[in-house]
Amino acid sequence: MEVLESARVAALVARLQEALDGAASVATRRWWEAYLKGAIAFRGVGIPRIRTEVAAWRVAHGIDAWRVADQLALALRLFEEPLAEDKLAGILFLQEFLVDRVSWRDAFARYETLYRRRLIADWNTCDWFCVRVLGPTVAAHGGPCAAALATWSGSADLWQARSSVVGFVKGIAEREHHPLVLRSCAVLIQREERFAKTAVGWVLRDLGQHDAAAALAFVEAHLPHFSTESLRNALKHAPATTRERLLGELAAGRRAAASASKPNRAKRSRP
């Protein structure tokens, strides 16, 4: 943010937080925290109300008249706050007012900083960011943007790597993206983290509705790397016989690997 004083920015963030605090409910907070199993803390405000408060705040404080670059900086500043609603407010600010107004290259460079600083570090924030910001950005800008997103699969950061796949979920009907998605999936499925594998299961489930053969071929080629959870999701729309066969093969492979890893317990010969 070029000329905006940090104190002014902090005051604006505080005004939005006050509005969100006033809209919070204990019931909503408990529902979200139960659903997320403690992944991130909530104050208790639903998405529609967050969207309403962000839009009102933006107009009430004249933020809508700011330069686009300054609005982008303010939206990203919201990710620095610890509560989920503040991060979601940043996501909705980007989606509603900025996605089609900023250079995708500049935006991606700024977004990568969010991952490096661990400001996106839970699956809820990650997935909302993918669906509400990254997906629409790819839809607006096409091939080069999609290719750049796919390179995130090589990130050491779990959430940035997950985004390289989940960022395509909303646009998975676009077949020109499928080779990129499958290459990213081939990287993520080999990682041990649960949320790397579930990203693959999710996107293959949806890709399979547009190209069942490609989705199935990927599963067959990478079956040993799937978790049961991710495989079930990937095969959700597959024929029952195919689903049962592959789940059975995965289970059998796990049993064989476990057996092979046990120490040799051959009986000692008696003297």
C-alpha positions in Angstrom: 0.0 0.0 0.0 1.9 3.0 -1.3 0.8 6.0 0.7 -1.7 4.6 3.2 -0.4 4.9 6.8 -0.4 1.7 8.8 -2.4 3.4 11.5 -5.1 4.2 9.1 -5.2 0.7 7.7 -5.3 -0.8 11.2 -8.3 1.5 12.0 -10.1 0.4 8.9 -9.6 -3.2 9.7 -10.8 -2.6 13.3 -14.0 -1.0 11.9 -14.7 -4.1 9.9 -13.9 -6.4 12.8 -16.4 -4.4 15.0 -19.1 -5.0 12.4 -18.3 -8.7 12.2 -18.3 -8.9 16.0 -21.7 -7.4 16.1 -23.0 -9.9 13.6 -21.6 -13.0 15.3 -23.6 -15.6 17.0 -22.5 -18.3 19.4 -24.5 -21.0 17.5 -22.8 -20.2 14.3 -19.4 -20.2 15.9 -20.1 -23.6 17.5 -21.3 -25.0 14.2 -18.2 -23.8 12.3 -15.7 -25.0 14.9 -17.4 -28.4 15.1 -17.3 -28.7 11.3 -13.7 -27.7 11.1 -12.6 -29.6 14.1 -10.5 -26.7 15.4 -8.6 -26.0 12.2 -9.1 -22.3 12.7 -11.0 -20.1 15.2 -14.3 -18.5 14.3 -16.2 -15.6 15.9 -19.5 -16.9 14.4 -20.5 -15.1 11.2 -21.8 -16.8 8.0 -20.6 -16.1 4.5 -23.6 -14.1 3.3 -23.3 -11.7 6.3 -19.5 -11.4 5.8 -20.1 -10.4 2.2 -22.7 -7.8 3.2 -20.5 -6.3 5.8 -17.5 -6.1 3.5 -19.5 -4.3 0.8 -21.0 -1.8 3.3 -17.6 -1.2 4.9 -15.9 -0.6 1.6 -18.5 2.1 0.6 -18.9 3.7 4.1 -15.1 4.4 4.3 -14.6 5.4 0.7 -12.5 2.4 -0.1 -14.3 1.8 -3.3 -12.7 5.1 -4.6 -9.2 3.9 -3.8 -6.7 2.9 -6.5 -7.0 -0.8 -7.3 -3.5 -1.5 -6.1 -4.4 0.0 -2.7 -7.6 -2.0 -2.5 -5.7 -5.2 -3.3 -3.2 -4.4 -0.5 -6.0 -3.8 2.0 -7.8 -7.1 1.0 -4.6 -9.0 1.5 -4.0 -7.2 4.8 -7.2 -9.0 6.1 -5.4 -12.3 5.8 -3.0 -11.3 8.6 -5.8 -11.5 11.1 -6.2 -14.8 13.0 -9.9 -15.3 12.9 -11.5 -17.1 9.9 -14.0 -14.4 9.2 -11.3 -11.8 8.6 -9.6 -14.1 6.1 -12.9 -14.8 4.5 -13.6 -11.1 4.3 -10.3 -10.7 2.4 -11.3 -13.5 0.0 -14.8 -12.0 -0.6 -13.2 -8.6 -1.2 -11.0 -10.1 -3.8 -13.8 -12.1 -5.4 -16.4 -9.4 -5.5 -14.4 -6.3 -6.4 -10.9 -7.1 -7.6 -10.5 -10.4 -9.5 -11.2 -8.9 -12.9 -9.4 -5.6 -12.2 -5.9 -6.7 -11.4 -3.1 -8.3 -13.4 -3.2 -12.0 -12.7 0.7 -12.1 -12.7 0.9 -9.3 -10.1 -1.9 -10.9 -8.1 -0.3 -14.4 -8.1 3.0 -12.9 -6.9 1.1 -11.3 -4.0 -0.9 -14.5 -3.3 2.3 -16.6 -3.1 3.4 -14.4 -0.2 0.2 -15.4 1.7 1.4 -19.0 1.6 5.0 -18.2 2.5 3.9 -16.2 5.5 1.5 -19.0 6.6 -1.5 -16.6 6.3 -3.3 -19.4 4.5 -2.6 -22.4 6.7 -5.9 -24.4 7.1 -8.1 -26.3 4.6 -11.1 -24.0 5.0 -9.3 -20.8 4.1 -7.3 -22.6 1.4 -10.4 -24.0 -0.3 -12.5 -20.8 -0.1 -9.5 -18.9 -1.6 -9.3 -21.5 -4.4 -13.0 -21.6 -5.2 -13.7 -17.8 -4.8 -10.4 -16.3 -6.1 -8.1 -18.6 -7.9 -10.8 -20.4 -10.0 -12.4 -17.1 -11.2 -8.9 -15.7 -12.0 -8.1 -18.7 -14.2 -11.6 -18.4 -15.8 -11.0 -14.8 -16.6 -7.5 -15.1 -17.9 -7.2 -18.5 -19.4 -4.2 -20.6 -20.5 -1.1 -18.8 -19.2 -2.7 -18.2 -15.9 -3.8 -21.8 -15.6 -0.3 -23.0 -16.4 1.1 -20.7 -13.7 -1.3 -22.0 -11.1 -0.4 -25.6 -12.0 3.3 -24.9 -11.2 2.3 -24.4 -7.5 2.1 -28.2 -7.3 5.8 -28.2 -6.7 5.6 -26.0 -3.6 6.9 -27.3 -0.4 4.0 -25.6 1.3 1.1 -28.0 1.6 -1.6 -25.4 1.1 0.0 -23.8 -1.9 0.4 -27.2 -3.5 -3.2 -28.1 -2.7 -4.3 -24.9 -4.4 -2.7 -26.0 -7.6 -5.4 -28.7 -7.8 -8.4 -27.3 -5.9 -8.0 -24.0 -7.9 -9.3 -25.9 -10.9 -12.4 -27.5 -9.3 -14.9 -24.9 -10.4 -13.6 -24.8 -13.9 -13.0 -28.5 -14.4 -15.5 -28.7 -17.3 -12.8 -26.9 -19.4 -11.0 -29.9 -20.9 -8.0 -27.8 -21.9 -7.1 -27.7 -18.3 -7.2 -31.4 -17.7 -3.6 -32.2 -18.6 -2.4 -29.5 -16.2 -4.6 -30.8 -13.5 -3.5 -34.4 -13.9 0.2 -33.4 -13.9 -0.4 -31.6 -10.6 -2.3 -34.5 -9.2 0.6 -36.8 -10.0 2.8 -34.7 -7.8 0.3 -34.2 -4.9 -0.8 -37.9 -4.7 2.8 -38.9 -3.8 2.9 -36.6 -0.8 2.0 -38.1 2.6 -0.2 -35.3 3.9 -3.9 -36.0 4.1 -4.9 -32.8 2.5 -2.6 -33.3 -0.5 -4.3 -36.6 -1.2 -7.8 -35.4 -0.6 -7.3 -32.6 -3.1 -6.6 -35.2 -5.7 -9.6 -37.2 -4.7 -11.8 -34.1 -4.9 -10.7 -32.9 -8.3 -10.7 -36.4 -9.9 -14.3 -36.9 -8.7 -15.3 -33.9 -10.6 -13.0 -34.4 -13.6 -14.4 -37.9 -14.0 -17.8 -36.5 -14.8 -16.3 -34.9 -17.9 -13.6 -37.4 -18.8 -14.2 -40.7 -16.9 -11.5 -42.5 -18.9 -8.8 -40.0 -17.9 -9.8 -40.0 -14.3 -9.8 -43.8 -14.1 -6.5 -44.1 -15.9 -4.9 -41.8 -13.4 -6.3 -43.9 -10.5 -5.0 -47.1 -12.0 -1.6 -45.7 -12.6 -1.2 -44.2 -9.1 -3.3 -46.5 -7.0 -0.6 -47.4 -4.4 -0.3 -43.7 -3.4 -4.0 -43.1 -2.7 -5.4 -43.1 0.8 -8.7 -45.0 1.2 -10.4 -41.6 1.8 -9.1 -40.0 -1.3 -9.7 -43.1 -3.5 -13.4 -43.3 -2.4 -13.9 -39.7 -3.4 -12.1 -40.0 -6.7 -14.3 -43.0 -7.6 -17.6 -41.5 -6.3 -19.1 -41.5 -9.8 -17.4 -44.6 -11.1 -19.4 -47.9 -11.6 -19.8 -49.8 -8.4 -17.8 -52.8 -9.7 -14.9 -50.5 -10.6 -15.0 -48.8 -7.2 -15.1 -52.1 -5.3 -12.3 -53.6 -7.4 -9.9 -50.7 -6.9 -10.7 -50.3 -3.2 -10.1 -54.0 -2.9 -6.8 -53.8 -4.7 -5.6 -50.9 -2.5 -6.5 -52.8 0.6 -4.7 -55.9 -0.6 -1.7 -53.9 -1.5 -1.6 -52.4 2.0 -1.9 -55.8 3.6 0.9 -57.2 1.5 3.2 -54.3 2.3 2.5 -54.6 6.0 3.2 -58.3 5.9 6.5 -57.8 4.0 7.6 -55.2 6.5 7.3 -57.6 9.5 10.5 -59.2 10.8 11.2 -62.8 9.9 9.8 -64.9 12.7 10.9 -68.3 11.5 11.1 -70.8 14.3 14.6 -71.5 15.6 15.7 -75.1 15.3 15.8 -76.9 18.7 19.2 -78.3 19.7 
